[in-house]
C-alpha cells in the first residue's frame, strides 16, 4: 500500500492510498510525524480512523471506535 | 438474474403489484445508489416473444458500516521522549495500527482519514497534535 498524497485540515489527516488489490485482515501501521505529545499525562481520547470508498462522493466503509493515547 | 414464474398466482391480474424477495443479498460496504434497474418479463418460456421492459426507480442501499472494535491501537513513538508531556520535537511520531475488515479501493485507489483531538484548546486558541 502506498500513500499518494496527504492533506492535513483542522486536525484531520486525509490520506489517499493506492493498492492493486483490496486489503482485508492484514495489519496496517501508519506513522505520522512530527507529532505534538499531549500536555497532560492522562489518557487522551478522540482519535479515530475511517476508511472510505473511492466514489465521487466518498462514503465510509469502516469506522473505528474512539481510540485513546495513553500519555500517563 | 432470471427466475421463472411457472404458476401465475391466482387472482393476479393486470396492474397488480407482484412482490419478489431475493435472499442471500450482499449489502455493499458503503452506501450505494443503484440506478437503472430494469425488469424484463417475457410472455413465453422460450423468451421468444419480445420482452416487456420496465425501468424501476433508483434504490439507495444503506451501508454496512463496520465499527472496527478492538482492532485498532494508537501510540506515540519517539524513543525516550514518547511519554514526555508536551514534547514537540521533529523526531516525534504518532503511530496508529489497525486491521481492516476490508478496504475496497475502486480502481486501486482509496482514502483514509485520521481524526485527532486538539493538542490544547484555551479560550479561542487551539492547536492540533499534528
N, CA and C atoms of all chains as a GROMACS GRO file, in nm:
protein
  606
    1UNK      N    1   0.085  -0.118   0.000
    1UNK     CA    2   0.000   0.000   0.000
    1UNK      C    3   0.089   0.124   0.000
    2UNK      N    4   0.056   0.216  -0.087
    2UNK     CA    5   0.135   0.338  -0.096
    2UNK      C    6   0.046   0.459  -0.069
    3UNK      N    7   0.097   0.552   0.013
    3UNK     CA    8   0.025   0.676   0.038
    3UNK      C    9   0.062   0.773  -0.074
    4UNK      N   10  -0.036   0.812  -0.154
    4UNK     CA   11  -0.008   0.901  -0.266
    4UNK      C   12   0.000   1.046  -0.225
    5UNK      N   13  -0.098   1.092  -0.150
    5UNK     CA   14  -0.098   1.232  -0.107
    5UNK      C   15  -0.166   1.241   0.029
    6UNK      N   16  -0.134   1.348   0.099
    6UNK     CA   17  -0.188   1.368   0.233
    6UNK      C   18  -0.233   1.513   0.248
    7UNK      N   19  -0.348   1.531   0.309
    7UNK     CA   20  -0.398   1.664   0.338
    7UNK      C   21  -0.424   1.672   0.488
    8UNK      N   22  -0.371   1.777   0.551
    8UNK     CA   23  -0.396   1.800   0.693
    8UNK      C   24  -0.490   1.918   0.706
    9UNK      N   25  -0.602   1.895   0.771
    9UNK     CA   26  -0.702   2.001   0.781
    9UNK      C   27  -0.770   1.994   0.918
   10UNK      N   28  -0.752   2.096   0.997
   10UNK     CA   29  -0.816   2.106   1.129
   10UNK      C   30  -0.799   1.977   1.210
   11UNK      N   31  -0.679   1.930   1.215
   11UNK     CA   32  -0.652   1.813   1.296
   11UNK      C   33  -0.691   1.681   1.232
   12UNK      N   34  -0.747   1.686   1.115
   12UNK     CA   35  -0.780   1.563   1.043
   12UNK      C   36  -0.677   1.539   0.933
   13UNK      N   37  -0.633   1.419   0.923
   13UNK     CA   38  -0.536   1.384   0.819
   13UNK      C   39  -0.605   1.296   0.716
   14UNK      N   40  -0.610   1.343   0.594
   14UNK     CA   41  -0.668   1.264   0.486
   14UNK      C   42  -0.555   1.206   0.402
   15UNK      N   43  -0.560   1.078   0.387
   15UNK     CA   44  -0.454   1.010   0.311
   15UNK      C   45  -0.517   0.938   0.193
   16UNK      N   46  -0.460   0.959   0.078
   16UNK     CA   47  -0.507   0.889  -0.042
   16UNK      C   48  -0.404   0.781  -0.075
   17UNK      N   49  -0.449   0.659  -0.081
   17UNK     CA   50  -0.356   0.548  -0.100
   17UNK      C   51  -0.389   0.474  -0.229
   18UNK      N   52  -0.293   0.399  -0.271
   18UNK     CA   53  -0.316   0.313  -0.386
   18UNK      C   54  -0.272   0.173  -0.353
   19UNK      N   55  -0.343   0.080  -0.406
   19UNK     CA   56  -0.311  -0.061  -0.385
   19UNK      C   57  -0.376  -0.142  -0.496
   20UNK      N   58  -0.306  -0.241  -0.541
   20UNK     CA   59  -0.358  -0.317  -0.655
   20UNK      C   60  -0.480  -0.402  -0.618
   21UNK      N   61  -0.480  -0.453  -0.496
   21UNK     CA   62  -0.589  -0.540  -0.454
   21UNK      C   63  -0.655  -0.484  -0.330
   22UNK      N   64  -0.773  -0.530  -0.302
   22UNK     CA   65  -0.836  -0.486  -0.178
   22UNK      C   66  -0.762  -0.547  -0.061
   23UNK      N   67  -0.762  -0.474   0.050
   23UNK     CA   68  -0.688  -0.516   0.169
   23UNK      C   69  -0.788  -0.570   0.269
   24UNK      N   70  -0.759  -0.685   0.323
   24UNK     CA   71  -0.851  -0.744   0.419
   24UNK      C   72  -0.774  -0.830   0.518
   25UNK      N   73  -0.797  -0.803   0.647
   25UNK     CA   74  -0.740  -0.888   0.750
   25UNK      C   75  -0.591  -0.872   0.773
   26UNK      N   76  -0.529  -0.772   0.712
   26UNK     CA   77  -0.386  -0.750   0.733
   26UNK      C   78  -0.366  -0.623   0.815
   27UNK      N   79  -0.274  -0.629   0.907
   27UNK     CA   80  -0.249  -0.515   0.994
   27UNK      C   81  -0.178  -0.405   0.916
   28UNK      N   82  -0.230  -0.286   0.931
   28UNK     CA   83  -0.172  -0.169   0.864
   28UNK      C   84  -0.122  -0.075   0.971
   29UNK      N   85  -0.002  -0.025   0.955
   29UNK     CA   86   0.055   0.069   1.050
   29UNK      C   87   0.092   0.198   0.977
   30UNK      N   88   0.046   0.308   1.030
   30UNK     CA   89   0.074   0.439   0.971
   30UNK      C   90   0.149   0.522   1.073
   31UNK      N   91   0.257   0.583   1.030
   31UNK     CA   92   0.334   0.670   1.119
   31UNK      C   93   0.327   0.813   1.068
   32UNK      N   94   0.297   0.905   1.158
   32UNK     CA   95   0.286   1.047   1.123
   32UNK      C   96   0.384   1.127   1.208
   33UNK      N   97   0.458   1.213   1.146
   33UNK     CA   98   0.549   1.299   1.221
   33UNK      C   99   0.562   1.434   1.148
   34UNK      N  100   0.593   1.543   1.217
   34UNK     CA  101   0.612   1.549   1.363
   34UNK      C  102   0.478   1.546   1.434
   35UNK      N  103   0.480   1.500   1.555
   35UNK     CA  104   0.358   1.488   1.635
   35UNK      C  105   0.382   1.558   1.768
   36UNK      N  106   0.279   1.629   1.816
   36UNK     CA  107   0.290   1.701   1.942
   36UNK      C  108   0.236   1.614   2.054
   37UNK      N  109   0.320   1.578   2.147
   37UNK     CA  110   0.271   1.499   2.260
   37UNK      C  111   0.169   1.579   2.341
   38UNK      N  112   0.071   1.511   2.400
   38UNK     CA  113  -0.024   1.583   2.484
   38UNK      C  114   0.046   1.658   2.596
   39UNK      N  115  -0.021   1.760   2.646
   39UNK     CA  116   0.041   1.843   2.751
   39UNK      C  117  -0.004   1.802   2.890
   40UNK      N  118  -0.086   1.698   2.897
   40UNK     CA  119  -0.127   1.647   3.027
   40UNK      C  120  -0.105   1.496   3.029
   41UNK      N  121  -0.053   1.444   3.140
   41UNK     CA  122  -0.025   1.299   3.148
   41UNK      C  123  -0.151   1.219   3.180
   42UNK      N  124  -0.240   1.216   3.087
   42UNK     CA  125  -0.366   1.141   3.104
   42UNK      C  126  -0.391   1.060   2.977
   43UNK      N  127  -0.497   0.983   2.978
   43UNK     CA  128  -0.537   0.912   2.855
   43UNK      C  129  -0.616   1.009   2.768
   44UNK      N  130  -0.566   1.033   2.648
   44UNK     CA  131  -0.630   1.126   2.556
   44UNK      C  132  -0.720   1.049   2.461
   45UNK      N  133  -0.846   1.083   2.466
   45UNK     CA  134  -0.940   1.016   2.377
   45UNK      C  135  -0.968   1.107   2.256
   46UNK      N  136  -1.033   1.054   2.158
   46UNK     CA  137  -1.074   1.136   2.044
   46UNK      C  138  -1.006   1.099   1.914
   47UNK      N  139  -0.921   0.996   1.917
   47UNK     CA  140  -0.858   0.951   1.792
   47UNK      C  141  -0.954   0.855   1.721
   48UNK      N  142  -0.957   0.865   1.592
   48UNK     CA  143  -1.047   0.779   1.515
   48UNK      C  144  -0.990   0.762   1.374
   49UNK      N  145  -1.005   0.645   1.319
   49UNK     CA  146  -0.961   0.624   1.181
   49UNK      C  147  -1.080   0.571   1.100
   50UNK      N  148  -1.093   0.627   0.981
   50UNK     CA  149  -1.206   0.595   0.894
   50UNK      C  150  -1.152   0.559   0.756
   51UNK      N  151  -1.203   0.452   0.700
   51UNK     CA  152  -1.166   0.420   0.561
   51UNK      C  153  -1.288   0.446   0.472
   52UNK      N  154  -1.263   0.501   0.357
   52UNK     CA  155  -1.369   0.539   0.263
   52UNK      C  156  -1.356   0.460   0.133
   53UNK      N  157  -1.466   0.457   0.060
   53UNK     CA  158  -1.455   0.406  -0.076
   53UNK      C  159  -1.405   0.521  -0.166
   54UNK      N  160  -1.402   0.496  -0.294
   54UNK     CA  161  -1.348   0.599  -0.382
   54UNK      C  162  -1.452   0.639  -0.486
   55UNK      N  163  -1.574   0.651  -0.438
   55UNK     CA  164  -1.678   0.702  -0.526
   55UNK      C  165  -1.662   0.853  -0.541
   56UNK      N  166  -1.743   0.911  -0.628
   56UNK     CA  167  -1.733   1.056  -0.649
   56UNK      C  168  -1.759   1.130  -0.516
   57UNK      N  169  -1.854   1.081  -0.440
   57UNK     CA  170  -1.877   1.131  -0.305
   57UNK      C  171  -1.840   1.017  -0.210
   58UNK      N  172  -1.715   1.020  -0.161
   58UNK     CA  173  -1.669   0.904  -0.083
   58UNK      C  174  -1.755   0.879   0.040
   59UNK      N  175  -1.783   0.752   0.062
   59UNK     CA  176  -1.863   0.714   0.177
   59UNK      C  177  -1.783   0.618   0.264
   60UNK      N  178  -1.806   0.624   0.396
   60UNK     CA  179  -1.724   0.540   0.485
   60UNK      C  180  -1.752   0.392   0.469
   61UNK      N  181  -1.644   0.317   0.473
   61UNK     CA  182  -1.656   0.171   0.474
   61UNK      C  183  -1.646   0.122   0.617
   62UNK      N  184  -1.548   0.176   0.688
   62UNK     CA  185  -1.520   0.124   0.822
   62UNK      C  186  -1.482   0.241   0.912
   63UNK      N  187  -1.538   0.242   1.031
   63UNK     CA  188  -1.510   0.347   1.128
   63UNK      C  189  -1.463   0.282   1.256
   64UNK      N  190  -1.351   0.327   1.308
   64UNK     CA  191  -1.300   0.266   1.430
   64UNK      C  192  -1.374   0.322   1.551
   65UNK      N  193  -1.362   0.252   1.661
   65UNK     CA  194  -1.407   0.308   1.788
   65UNK      C  195  -1.318   0.427   1.820
   66UNK      N  196  -1.363   0.510   1.914
   66UNK     CA  197  -1.275   0.619   1.958
   66UNK      C  198  -1.155   0.558   2.027
   67UNK      N  199  -1.039   0.600   1.983
   67UNK     CA  200  -0.915   0.544   2.037
   67UNK      C  201  -0.855   0.642   2.137
   68UNK      N  202  -0.779   0.586   2.230
   68UNK     CA  203  -0.715   0.668   2.332
   68UNK      C  204  -0.564   0.653   2.323
   69UNK      N  205  -0.495   0.763   2.348
   69UNK     CA  206  -0.349   0.762   2.357
   69UNK      C  207  -0.312   0.772   2.504
   70UNK      N  208  -0.243   0.670   2.552
   70UNK     CA  209  -0.207   0.667   2.693
   70UNK      C  210  -0.082   0.752   2.716
   71UNK      N  211  -0.102   0.869   2.773
   71UNK     CA  212   0.011   0.959   2.798
   71UNK      C  213   0.043   0.968   2.947
   72UNK      N  214  -0.003   0.867   3.021
   72UNK     CA  215   0.024   0.870   3.165
   72UNK      C  216   0.168   0.833   3.193
   73UNK      N  217  -3.006  -1.169  -1.337
   73UNK     CA  218  -3.079  -1.261  -1.252
   73UNK      C  219  -3.210  -1.299  -1.321
   74UNK      N  220  -3.230  -1.427  -1.334
   74UNK     CA  221  -3.351  -1.474  -1.401
   74UNK      C  222  -3.428  -1.567  -1.309
   75UNK      N  223  -3.553  -1.560  -1.315
   75UNK     CA  224  -3.635  -1.656  -1.242
   75UNK      C  225  -3.763  -1.678  -1.319
   76UNK      N  226  -3.822  -1.793  -1.291
   76UNK     CA  227  -3.940  -1.833  -1.366
   76UNK      C  228  -4.062  -1.828  -1.277
   77UNK      N  229  -4.164  -1.780  -1.331
   77UNK     CA  230  -4.293  -1.790  -1.264
   77UNK      C  231  -4.370  -1.898  -1.336
   78UNK      N  232  -4.360  -2.020  -1.284
   78UNK     CA  233  -4.424  -2.132  -1.352
   78UNK      C  234  -4.574  -2.130  -1.332
   79UNK      N  235  -4.611  -2.073  -1.222
   79UNK     CA  236  -4.754  -2.064  -1.196
   79UNK      C  237  -4.789  -1.921  -1.162
   80UNK      N  238  -4.874  -1.868  -1.234
   80UNK     CA  239  -4.919  -1.733  -1.203
   80UNK      C  240  -5.014  -1.741  -1.084
   81UNK      N  241  -4.980  -1.671  -0.979
   81UNK     CA  242  -5.069  -1.677  -0.861
   81UNK      C  243  -5.212  -1.643  -0.899
   82UNK      N  244  -5.300  -1.719  -0.839
   82UNK     CA  245  -5.441  -1.696  -0.868
   82UNK      C  246  -5.481  -1.556  -0.822
   83UNK      N  247  -5.559  -1.495  -0.900
   83UNK     CA  248  -5.608  -1.363  -0.863
   83UNK      C  249  -5.514  -1.252  -0.904
   84UNK      N  250  -5.397  -1.290  -0.962
   84UNK     CA  251  -5.304  -1.185  -1.006
   84UNK      C  252  -5.352  -1.129  -1.139
   85UNK      N  253  -5.388  -1.011  -1.136
   85UNK     CA  254  -5.442  -0.950  -1.256
   85UNK      C  255  -5.348  -0.840  -1.305
   86UNK      N  256  -5.381  -0.791  -1.418
   86UNK     CA  257  -5.301  -0.685  -1.477
   86UNK      C  258  -5.297  -0.564  -1.383
   87UNK      N  259  -5.180  -0.503  -1.378
   87UNK     CA  260  -5.158  -0.383  -1.298
   87UNK      C  261  -5.157  -0.411  -1.148
   88UNK      N  262  -5.157  -0.538  -1.112
   88UNK     CA  263  -5.150  -0.570  -0.970
   88UNK      C  264  -5.003  -0.588  -0.932
   89UNK      N  265  -4.965  -0.537  -0.815
   89UNK     CA  266  -4.824  -0.542  -0.774
   89UNK      C  267  -4.783  -0.685  -0.741
   90UNK      N  268  -4.667  -0.723  -0.790
   90UNK     CA  269  -4.611  -0.854  -0.759
   90UNK      C  270  -4.480  -0.831  -0.684
   91UNK      N  271  -4.471  -0.883  -0.565
   91UNK     CA  272  -4.351  -0.861  -0.483
   91UNK      C  273  -4.263  -0.984  -0.486
   92UNK      N  274  -4.137  -0.962  -0.517
   92UNK     CA  275  -4.041  -1.072  -0.523
   92UNK      C  276  -3.931  -1.045  -0.422
   93UNK      N  277  -3.904  -1.139  -0.336
   93UNK     CA  278  -3.800  -1.123  -0.234
   93UNK      C  279  -3.678  -1.204  -0.275
   94UNK      N  280  -3.561  -1.139  -0.271
   94UNK     CA  281  -3.436  -1.206  -0.307
   94UNK      C  282  -3.352  -1.216  -0.181
   95UNK      N  283  -3.318  -1.338  -0.144
   95UNK     CA  284  -3.235  -1.356  -0.024
   95UNK      C  285  -3.089  -1.372  -0.065
   96UNK      N  286  -3.002  -1.392   0.033
   96UNK     CA  287  -2.858  -1.403   0.011
   96UNK      C  288  -2.804  -1.281  -0.061
   97UNK      N  289  -2.854  -1.167  -0.024
   97UNK     CA  290  -2.809  -1.044  -0.087
   97UNK      C  291  -2.695  -0.986  -0.004
   98UNK      N  292  -2.587  -0.950  -0.070
   98UNK     CA  293  -2.472  -0.892   0.000
   98UNK      C  294  -2.487  -0.742   0.008
   99UNK      N  295  -2.502  -0.692   0.129
   99UNK     CA  296  -2.509  -0.548   0.147
   99UNK      C  297  -2.374  -0.487   0.112
  100UNK      N  298  -2.372  -0.379   0.035
  100UNK     CA  299  -2.243  -0.319  -0.001
  100UNK      C  300  -2.171  -0.260   0.120
  101UNK      N  301  -2.042  -0.241   0.105
  101UNK     CA  302  -1.961  -0.189   0.215
  101UNK      C  303  -1.985  -0.041   0.237
  102UNK      N  304  -2.032   0.026   0.138
  102UNK     CA  305  -2.067   0.166   0.157
  102UNK      C  306  -2.201   0.189   0.088
  103UNK      N  307  -2.263   0.300   0.124
  103UNK     CA  308  -2.397   0.322   0.069
  103UNK      C  309  -2.390   0.346  -0.081
  104UNK      N  310  -2.479   0.285  -0.150
  104UNK     CA  311  -2.477   0.294  -0.296
  104UNK      C  312  -2.616   0.331  -0.346
  105UNK      N  313  -2.618   0.400  -0.455
  105UNK     CA  314  -2.744   0.432  -0.519
  105UNK      C  315  -2.753   0.350  -0.648
  106UNK      N  316  -2.836   0.249  -0.645
  106UNK     CA  317  -2.848   0.162  -0.762
  106UNK      C  318  -2.942   0.228  -0.862
  107UNK      N  319  -2.890   0.249  -0.980
  107UNK     CA  320  -2.969   0.320  -1.082
  107UNK      C  321  -3.002   0.226  -1.198
  108UNK      N  322  -3.099   0.264  -1.271
  108UNK     CA  323  -3.137   0.197  -1.396
  108UNK      C  324  -3.161   0.047  -1.376
  109UNK      N  325  -3.234   0.016  -1.273
  109UNK     CA  326  -3.271  -0.124  -1.252
  109UNK      C  327  -3.383  -0.158  -1.350
  110UNK      N  328  -3.360  -0.260  -1.428
  110UNK     CA  329  -3.458  -0.294  -1.530
  110UNK      C  330  -3.525  -0.426  -1.499
  111UNK      N  331  -3.648  -0.432  -1.524
  111UNK     CA  332  -3.723  -0.555  -1.509
  111UNK      C  333  -3.776  -0.591  -1.647
  112UNK      N  334  -3.734  -0.707  -1.696
  112UNK     CA  335  -3.784  -0.752  -1.827
  112UNK      C  336  -3.865  -0.879  -1.806
  113UNK      N  337  -3.974  -0.886  -1.864
  113UNK     CA  338  -4.053  -1.007  -1.848
  113UNK      C  339  -4.108  -1.051  -1.983
  114UNK      N  340  -4.109  -1.183  -1.999
  114UNK     CA  341  -4.146  -1.245  -2.127
  114UNK      C  342  -4.281  -1.312  -2.115
  115UNK      N  343  -4.337  -1.334  -2.227
  115UNK     CA  344  -4.470  -1.394  -2.226
  115UNK      C  345  -4.464  -1.544  -2.243
  116UNK      N  346  -4.346  -1.596  -2.283
  116UNK     CA  347  -4.337  -1.740  -2.303
  116UNK      C  348  -4.208  -1.793  -2.240
  117UNK      N  349  -4.200  -1.924  -2.218
  117UNK     CA  350  -4.084  -1.985  -2.154
  117UNK      C  351  -3.960  -1.979  -2.242
  118UNK      N  352  -3.979  -1.976  -2.372
  118UNK     CA  353  -3.864  -1.975  -2.463
  118UNK      C  354  -3.808  -1.834  -2.481
  119UNK      N  355  -3.872  -1.738  -2.424
  119UNK     CA  356  -3.827  -1.598  -2.432
  119UNK      C  357  -3.816  -1.553  -2.577
  120UNK      N  358  -3.907  -1.596  -2.659
  120UNK     CA  359  -3.903  -1.559  -2.800
  120UNK      C  360  -3.989  -1.437  -2.828
  121UNK      N  361  -4.093  -1.426  -2.752
  121UNK     CA  362  -4.181  -1.311  -2.774
  121UNK      C  363  -4.116  -1.189  -2.710
  122UNK      N  364  -4.116  -1.084  -2.783
  122UNK     CA  365  -4.047  -0.961  -2.740
  122UNK      C  366  -4.080  -0.926  -2.596
  123UNK      N  367  -3.975  -0.898  -2.518
  123UNK     CA  368  -3.999  -0.873  -2.376
  123UNK      C  369  -4.065  -0.737  -2.353
  124UNK      N  370  -4.134  -0.734  -2.245
  124UNK     CA  371  -4.184  -0.607  -2.198
  124UNK      C  372  -4.078  -0.554  -2.099
  125UNK      N  373  -4.053  -0.429  -2.108
  125UNK     CA  374  -3.944  -0.372  -2.027
  125UNK      C  375  -3.999  -0.263  -1.937
  126UNK      N  376  -3.947  -0.262  -1.817
  126UNK     CA  377  -3.989  -0.159  -1.723
  126UNK      C  378  -3.866  -0.115  -1.644
  127UNK      N  379  -3.839   0.014  -1.641
  127UNK     CA  380  -3.726   0.068  -1.564
  127UNK      C  381  -3.778   0.109  -1.428
  128UNK      N  382  -3.716   0.051  -1.324
  128UNK     CA  383  -3.761   0.081  -1.188
  128UNK      C  384  -3.690   0.204  -1.135
  129UNK      N  385  -3.745   0.260  -1.033
  129UNK     CA  386  -3.683   0.378  -0.973
  129UNK      C  387  -3.555   0.338  -0.900
  130UNK      N  388  -3.465   0.434  -0.881
  130UNK     CA  389  -3.338   0.406  -0.815
  130UNK      C  390  -3.362   0.365  -0.670
  131UNK      N  391  -3.273   0.282  -0.623
  131UNK     CA  392  -3.281   0.236  -0.484
  131UNK      C  393  -3.152   0.275  -0.414
  132UNK      N  394  -3.162   0.335  -0.298
  132UNK     CA  395  -3.044   0.364  -0.217
  132UNK      C  396  -3.033   0.259  -0.107
  133UNK      N  397  -2.920   0.196  -0.102
  133UNK     CA  398  -2.897   0.092  -0.002
  133UNK      C  399  -2.808   0.148   0.107
  134UNK      N  400  -2.852   0.133   0.228
  134UNK     CA  401  -2.773   0.186   0.339
  134UNK      C  402  -2.646   0.104   0.356
  135UNK      N  403  -2.538   0.169   0.396
  135UNK     CA  404  -2.411   0.097   0.407
  135UNK      C  405  -2.408   0.006   0.528
  136UNK      N  406  -2.327  -0.094   0.515
  136UNK     CA  407  -2.299  -0.180   0.629
  136UNK      C  408  -2.168  -0.132   0.689
  137UNK      N  409  -2.174  -0.016   0.754
  137UNK     CA  410  -2.053   0.040   0.812
  137UNK      C  411  -2.012  -0.044   0.933
  138UNK      N  412  -1.889  -0.082   0.932
  138UNK     CA  413  -1.840  -0.172   1.036
  138UNK      C  414  -1.757  -0.092   1.136
  139UNK      N  415  -1.791  -0.102   1.259
  139UNK     CA  416  -1.710  -0.039   1.360
  139UNK      C  417  -1.602  -0.137   1.398
  140UNK      N  418  -1.481  -0.097   1.378
  140UNK     CA  419  -1.368  -0.186   1.399
  140UNK      C  420  -1.336  -0.196   1.547
  141UNK      N  421  -1.408  -0.282   1.614
  141UNK     CA  422  -1.390  -0.294   1.758
  141UNK      C  423  -1.256  -0.361   1.790
  142UNK      N  424  -1.186  -0.300   1.881
  142UNK     CA  425  -1.069  -0.364   1.944
  142UNK      C  426  -0.960  -0.404   1.846
  143UNK      N  427  -0.966  -0.359   1.724
  143UNK     CA  428  -0.859  -0.400   1.635
  143UNK      C  429  -0.771  -0.283   1.594
  144UNK      N  430  -0.794  -0.168   1.658
  144UNK     CA  431  -0.710  -0.052   1.628
  144UNK      C  432  -0.637  -0.009   1.754
  145UNK      N  433  -0.513   0.025   1.739
  145UNK     CA  434  -0.434   0.076   1.851
  145UNK      C  435  -0.364   0.203   1.806
  146UNK      N  436  -0.328   0.284   1.903
  146UNK     CA  437  -0.262   0.409   1.870
  146UNK      C  438  -0.155   0.434   1.974
  147UNK      N  439  -0.042   0.485   1.933
  147UNK     CA  440   0.065   0.514   2.027
  147UNK      C  441   0.154   0.622   1.971
  148UNK      N  442   0.221   0.688   2.061
  148UNK     CA  443   0.319   0.789   2.022
  148UNK      C  444   0.456   0.727   2.039
  149UNK      N  445   0.530   0.722   1.935
  149UNK     CA  446   0.663   0.663   1.947
  149UNK      C  447   0.768   0.768   1.912
  150UNK      N  448   0.854   0.792   2.002
  150UNK     CA  449   0.962   0.887   1.976
  150UNK      C  450   1.081   0.855   2.066
  151UNK      N  451   1.111   0.726   2.072
  151UNK     CA  452   1.224   0.687   2.153
  151UNK      C  453   1.199   0.719   2.299
  152UNK      N  454   1.293   0.784   2.362
  152UNK     CA  455   1.283   0.808   2.506
  152UNK      C  456   1.185   0.920   2.540
  153UNK      N  457   1.138   0.996   2.440
  153UNK     CA  458   1.051   1.108   2.469
  153UNK      C  459   0.903   1.077   2.454
  154UNK      N  460   0.871   0.950   2.430
  154UNK     CA  461   0.733   0.922   2.394
  154UNK      C  462   0.637   0.947   2.507
  155UNK      N  463   0.688   0.955   2.631
  155UNK     CA  464   0.599   0.985   2.743
  155UNK      C  465   0.629   1.122   2.803
  156UNK      N  466   0.704   1.204   2.732
  156UNK     CA  467   0.733   1.339   2.780
  156UNK      C  468   0.619   1.430   2.739
  157UNK      N  469   0.544   1.478   2.839
  157UNK     CA  470   0.429   1.560   2.804
  157UNK      C  471   0.475   1.687   2.733
  158UNK      N  472   0.400   1.726   2.634
  158UNK     CA  473   0.431   1.848   2.562
  158UNK      C  474   0.549   1.841   2.468
  159UNK      N  475   0.606   1.724   2.454
  159UNK     CA  476   0.722   1.713   2.364
  159UNK      C  477   0.678   1.736   2.220
  160UNK      N  478   0.751   1.820   2.148
  160UNK     CA  479   0.712   1.852   2.011
  160UNK      C  480   0.832   1.852   1.917
  161UNK      N  481   0.924   1.766   1.946
  161UNK     CA  482   1.042   1.756   1.861
  161UNK      C  483   1.008   1.699   1.724
  162UNK      N  484   1.090   1.730   1.628
  162UNK     CA  485   1.063   1.687   1.490
  162UNK      C  486   1.073   1.536   1.476
  163UNK      N  487   1.137   1.471   1.573
  163UNK     CA  488   1.150   1.325   1.566
  163UNK      C  489   1.030   1.254   1.626
  164UNK      N  490   0.938   1.333   1.681
  164UNK     CA  491   0.823   1.270   1.747
  164UNK      C  492   0.727   1.212   1.642
  165UNK      N  493   0.682   1.093   1.668
  165UNK     CA  494   0.600   1.023   1.568
  165UNK      C  495   0.477   0.963   1.634
  166UNK      N  496   0.366   0.977   1.566
  166UNK     CA  497   0.242   0.912   1.609
  166UNK      C  498   0.225   0.786   1.526
  167UNK      N  499   0.198   0.678   1.593
  167UNK     CA  500   0.182   0.550   1.523
  167UNK      C  501   0.042   0.496   1.547
  168UNK      N  502  -0.025   0.464   1.440
  168UNK     CA  503  -0.158   0.404   1.453
  168UNK      C  504  -0.160   0.275   1.373
  169UNK      N  505  -0.213   0.170   1.436
  169UNK     CA  506  -0.221   0.039   1.371
  169UNK      C  507  -0.366  -0.008   1.372
  170UNK      N  508  -0.407  -0.069   1.265
  170UNK     CA  509  -0.542  -0.124   1.262
  170UNK      C  510  -0.547  -0.237   1.159
  171UNK      N  511  -0.642  -0.322   1.179
  171UNK     CA  512  -0.662  -0.434   1.087
  171UNK      C  513  -0.798  -0.417   1.021
  172UNK      N  514  -0.803  -0.374   0.899
  172UNK     CA  515  -0.933  -0.352   0.836
  172UNK      C  516  -1.004  -0.483   0.805
  173UNK      N  517  -1.135  -0.481   0.824
  173UNK     CA  518  -1.213  -0.596   0.780
  173UNK      C  519  -1.204  -0.606   0.629
  174UNK      N  520  -1.218  -0.490   0.566
  174UNK     CA  521  -1.195  -0.485   0.422
  174UNK      C  522  -1.171  -0.341   0.380
  175UNK      N  523  -1.090  -0.322   0.283
  175UNK     CA  524  -1.073  -0.192   0.219
  175UNK      C  525  -1.080  -0.219   0.069
  176UNK      N  526  -1.180  -0.166   0.008
  176UNK     CA  527  -1.202  -0.196  -0.133
  176UNK      C  528  -1.183  -0.071  -0.217
  177UNK      N  529  -1.059  -0.034  -0.243
  177UNK     CA  530  -1.038   0.084  -0.324
  177UNK      C  531  -1.082   0.062  -0.467
  178UNK      N  532  -1.161   0.153  -0.515
  178UNK     CA  533  -1.207   0.143  -0.653
  178UNK      C  534  -1.090   0.171  -0.747
  179UNK      N  535  -1.072   0.091  -0.843
  179UNK     CA  536  -0.961   0.102  -0.938
  179UNK      C  537  -0.827   0.117  -0.865
  180UNK      N  538  -0.814   0.056  -0.748
  180UNK     CA  539  -0.686   0.055  -0.678
  180UNK      C  540  -0.656   0.177  -0.596
  181UNK      N  541  -0.754   0.266  -0.580
  181UNK     CA  542  -0.731   0.387  -0.501
  181UNK      C  543  -0.834   0.396  -0.390
  182UNK      N  544  -0.793   0.454  -0.277
  182UNK     CA  545  -0.884   0.470  -0.166
  182UNK      C  546  -0.842   0.583  -0.076
  183UNK      N  547  -0.924   0.609   0.022
  183UNK     CA  548  -0.900   0.722   0.112
  183UNK      C  549  -0.911   0.675   0.256
  184UNK      N  550  -0.817   0.724   0.337
  184UNK     CA  551  -0.820   0.702   0.481
  184UNK      C  552  -0.825   0.837   0.550
  185UNK      N  553  -0.890   0.842   0.662
  185UNK     CA  554  -0.895   0.968   0.736
  185UNK      C  555  -0.864   0.939   0.882
  186UNK      N  556  -0.774   1.017   0.938
  186UNK     CA  557  -0.737   1.002   1.079
  186UNK      C  558  -0.779   1.128   1.153
  187UNK      N  559  -0.865   1.112   1.253
  187UNK     CA  560  -0.911   1.225   1.333
  187UNK      C  561  -0.828   1.231   1.461
  188UNK      N  562  -0.782   1.351   1.494
  188UNK     CA  563  -0.702   1.368   1.616
  188UNK      C  564  -0.767   1.475   1.703
  189UNK      N  565  -0.757   1.458   1.834
  189UNK     CA  566  -0.808   1.562   1.923
  189UNK      C  567  -0.711   1.681   1.924
  190UNK      N  568  -0.755   1.798   1.972
  190UNK     CA  569  -0.662   1.911   1.977
  190UNK      C  570  -0.552   1.888   2.080
  191UNK      N  571  -0.438   1.943   2.049
  191UNK     CA  572  -0.325   1.933   2.141
  191UNK      C  573  -0.356   2.014   2.267
  192UNK      N  574  -0.409   2.132   2.245
  192UNK     CA  575  -0.461   2.209   2.357
  192UNK      C  576  -0.568   2.301   2.301
  193UNK      N  577  -0.656   2.345   2.388
  193UNK     CA  578  -0.760   2.439   2.349
  193UNK      C  579  -0.780   2.533   2.468
  194UNK      N  580  -0.749   2.659   2.449
  194UNK     CA  581  -0.754   2.756   2.557
  194UNK      C  582  -0.825   2.880   2.504
  195UNK      N  583  -0.941   2.908   2.562
  195UNK     CA  584  -1.024   3.018   2.511
  195UNK      C  585  -1.043   3.002   2.360
  196UNK      N  586  -1.002   3.101   2.285
  196UNK     CA  587  -1.018   3.092   2.140
  196UNK      C  588  -0.897   3.029   2.073
  197UNK      N  589  -0.794   3.003   2.152
  197UNK     CA  590  -0.671   2.948   2.096
  197UNK      C  591  -0.676   2.795   2.100
  198UNK      N  592  -0.634   2.735   1.995
  198UNK     CA  593  -0.620   2.590   1.996
  198UNK      C  594  -0.516   2.550   1.892
  199UNK      N  595  -0.464   2.435   1.914
  199UNK     CA  596  -0.366   2.383   1.819
  199UNK      C  597  -0.386   2.233   1.809
  200UNK      N  598  -0.352   2.178   1.696
  200UNK     CA  599  -0.374   2.036   1.675
  200UNK      C  600  -0.246   1.958   1.696
  201UNK      N  601  -0.262   1.832   1.714
  201UNK     CA  602  -0.149   1.748   1.753
  201UNK      C  603  -0.051   1.726   1.639
  202UNK      N  604  -0.096   1.760   1.521
  202UNK     CA  605  -0.005   1.734   1.409
  202UNK      C  606  -0.018   1.845   1.307
   0.00000   0.00000   0.00000
